[in-house]
Amino acid sequence: MSENINKVWGERRRIHLDDYNEIDLLYLKKDCFCSTHTHKSKANKFVGVSGHVRIETEFGNVDVKKNDIWTVYPPMKHRFYAVEDSVMIEFASTKDIPIDPDDINRISQGGRIVEGKEMTLEQMREKGLLDL
């Protein structure tokens, strides 16, 4: 199964999906970040392929580089931020219940650092800085 989705932070390429697992290849653009969010049931394991990504959580930050592995367990609040252009593999899984595509609670929107300031997707659209 292959499904490519463009995001404000880069691109997600779906590699595998079954009832309990999702595997995605994430291409992240420097200075971009995903939404701050939580999951009710889904754990996310991030594996660094190239570059440098900071996983920001309510308990602190973890830097993921090539061959590094780090897991976010539910319901930990988190987001990732690309310190440089990067590639990661994301393994999402559940234990006892099938993956719910709506198992995400977005707390804040993703975006980019523009002139030293975090800007959400909506703010970039309003200023004409993005055409997604």
PyMOL commands that set and color helices and strands:
alter all, ss='L'
color gray80, all
select helices_A, chain A and resi 121-126
alter helices_A, ss='H'
color red, helices_A
select strands_A, chain A and resi 3-7+10-17+21-28+32-33+36-38+43-50+52-57+60-65+69-72+78-82+86-93+105-108+111-114+117-120
alter strands_A, ss='S'
color yellow, strands_A
deselect
rebuild
show_as cartoon
